[in-house]
Amino acid sequence: MGSSSSILNRFPDLEALSRAAAQDLTTDIHEALRTQDRYTLALAGGSTPRRLYELLAAEAEGTLPWSRIHLFWDDERFVPFDHPNSNARMATDALVDAVPIPPDQVHPIPTHLASPDAAARAYAETLQRYFPDRSATFDTVLLGLGGDGHTASLFPETGTAEQRRTDEAWARAVTAPPRHEVSTRLTCTLPVLNGARRALFLVAGEGKQDALARVLDQTDSSLPAAQVHPRGTLLWYVDAAARPRSSE
């Protein structure tokens, strides 16, 4: 697994995975807010985290202090907010609209701007208002894993591993490889993700099995997901289809 701060949690299915992740987040939020004024959470897109968002909205693991929570996004497709492929729309439908969070504490990536580069610059400015530097960003960043080893919108083809690691930007417009449905994306850069206190990967489904093995077994350290090293704890919440015991 690499670092001693990396923890692998395996569950029979997505429901069990999501419930455990909801419990983890609820506990961490309450513990962190004993000693700090606000909790910053970066949300992932894709289909896997939706159930987690629904559980957080239902406060399945206990009441959450939404007046002290700020929501950000790891990445976004450059599509209108109401587009079916919008990460912000999915999270809003599943979570934001169902909880009493102040609107000015929800920080989607501004895809309504004229160009992807303008949206990336604006989001970088938003992040810089909340965090003093990239070495200390979110309390928790939620991440997914693509079958190609990408995470957020950092793809194996998005520069070299060294370029990702040393990227001086906070947010960037990128072009996804042709295998992805929406090519124009916005993403937090790797240093911003690695500035999080905790990174929590949610990985489900047989289609993720090969990529997950390459990351967890350290057979391809150049994959973007393998480059995620938060300043605190790296948590993997995976289901049995993505990580069968026979793979260990």
N, C-alpha and C positions, 0 to 999 in steps of 0.2 A: 503493500500500500504506500510505501514511501515515508512520509513524515509521520511522527508519532501522534500528531494532532489530527490525522485522518481517521475517520470512523465510518465503517461500512455497516449499514443496517439493511437487512433483507426481509421482505414480507411476501406473503403468498400472492397478493394481487394489488392492483392500484388503489382499491378502497382502503385496505389495511395500511398501505404505504401513506396515503393521504391523511388518514386519521393520526398516524404516528407523527407525521410532519406537523400537523396542526397542533398537536400537544406540545411538541418541541418548541414551536414558535410562540405559542401562548405562554409557556413557562419562561422562555428567554425574555419576552417583552416585559413581563411582570418583574423579573429579576433585574433587568437593566434599568427600568424606570425607578428603582429604589435609589439609584445614585446619579441619574441624569434626567434632564427635563423632557427629552423627546426620544422617540425610537424611529430610526430610518430603515425602511424595508424596500428593497428593489425587487420588482416583480418580473417573472419570466413569462414568455409567451408560449404559443403552442397549445396542444390539447391536454398534455399531462397535468399541468398545475390547476386546471379548472376545478377539479373536485376539492383540492385543498382550499381554493378560494371560497367555494361554497360552504365548506366546513367553518372557515374563519368567519364568514358572514353570519352563519347560524350560531356562532360562538359555542360550537359543540364541545369545546374543551374548557369553557369558562368565559366570563365577560372580559372584553378587551377595552382599554382606555383609548378609544379612537381619537379623542381630543388631543392626544399627545403622540399620535403616530403619523408619520409622513410616508407617503408612497411614491416611489420612483419606478422607472422601467429600465431593464438591462438593455433592451433593444426594441426596435419597431420596424415594421414594413412602411415604406413611404407610400401610404394609401390614406384616403380620408378616414376620419375617426369612425364613421358609420359603415365602413367597408367590412365585409365578413372576415377578411384576413388581418384586421387591426388587432394588435395585442392589447391596446388600451381599451378597445370596445369589449373584448372578451372579459378582461378583468373588471371593467365597469359593470357589465351585465351580471357577472358571477359574485362580485364582492362590493365594489364601491357604492353602487346604488342601494345596497341593502344595509349599509352601516352608517352611523351618525358621524362620519368624518367631515371636518370642515373642508369646503371645496378648495381653499387656498393651501391645503396640505396634501393635495393630489397633484402630482407633477408629471403628466404625460409628455412624451416627446412631441414637439409641435410640428406635426406633419402638414398642417394647413399653410405653412410658409411656402414661398415661391419655389424653393429648390431644396434638394437634400442637403447641400452644403450649408445653406442658411439655417435649416432645422438643426443640424449638428452644432453649429456655432451657438445657436440660442440655447440648446440643451446644455452645452458646456458651461455657458454663463449661469444657468440655473444651478447646476451642480456646484459651481465655484461659490455661489452665494451661501450654500449650506455646509460646505466642507472646506476647511482651511487649506488642505492640500491633498494630493492623491494617495498619500500614505495612510490616511485615516478617513474612509468614506462611510459606507453603509454599516449599520449594525448587522444586518443579514442581507445577503444577495441570494435570491432563488435562481437556480440555473437549470436548464435542460441539457440534454445531450442528443445531438443528431446522429443518424446512422453513419455519417461521414466523419464523426469526431468533432463537429463544430459545437460551440456553445455561444449563447447570445447570438450576435451576427458576426462572429469571428470564425471564418472558415479556413480549412487547411490551405486554400488557395489565396487567402487574404494576407499577402506578404509572407515573409519567412518567420519562423519561430522567434528569431532574434528581433526582427522588426516589430512583432507584436509585443514582445516583452519590454522594449525600450520606447514604445510609441509615446511621444510627448503630448499628444492631444488627449482631451478628456472624453470627447465624443467624436464620432467620425461617420461620414457617409461611405457605404461600401456597396459593391456589386456582388450579389450572390451568384454562385455557379449556376449554369443552365438547368441543372437537375432540380432547382428550387422554383416554386411557382411564382413568387414575387422577387424580382431581381434587385430592386433598389431598396436598400435597408439603411437604418441608422443604428449605431451601436455604441455603448460605452466601451472604451478601450480596455485592454487587459490590465494596465496599471490601476485603473479606476476599480475594476472588479476585484483585483488583488488587495486593494486598500480596505476592503470590507473586513469587519471583525470576524464574521462567519460567512462561509459559502455553503449553501445547501443544494445539492444536486437532487433532482427528482427524475428517475429513469425507469420507464416501464415499457414492456413489450419485447417480443422476440427480435424485432427488427433492430433493437439497440444492442443486442448481445455481443456482436463482434467489436463494435466501437468501445463498449464498456470494458470488455476484456483487454483491449489494447491500452486503455487508460489505467485500469486498476492493476494489471499485471506488468505495467511499465515497459511494454514492448514498442511503444511509439511516443516518445516524449515530445515530439514536434506537434502533436495534435493540439488544437486550441484548448480543448477540455483538460488535457493533461498539464497545461501551463497554469491552471488556476491554483494559486497558493495564497489564500487569505492570510491576514496577519494573526488570526486566531485559529479557529477550528474549521476543518474541511469535512463536511458531512455528506454521506451518500445514502440516499433513501431509494432503494431499488426493489423491483419485484422479481419473483422467481423466474419469470420468463426472460428477463434481461440478464439475470445472473444465476443460472442453475448451479446447484451445488457440484455437479459433475465437472464444472469448469475450474474447480479449485483443487 
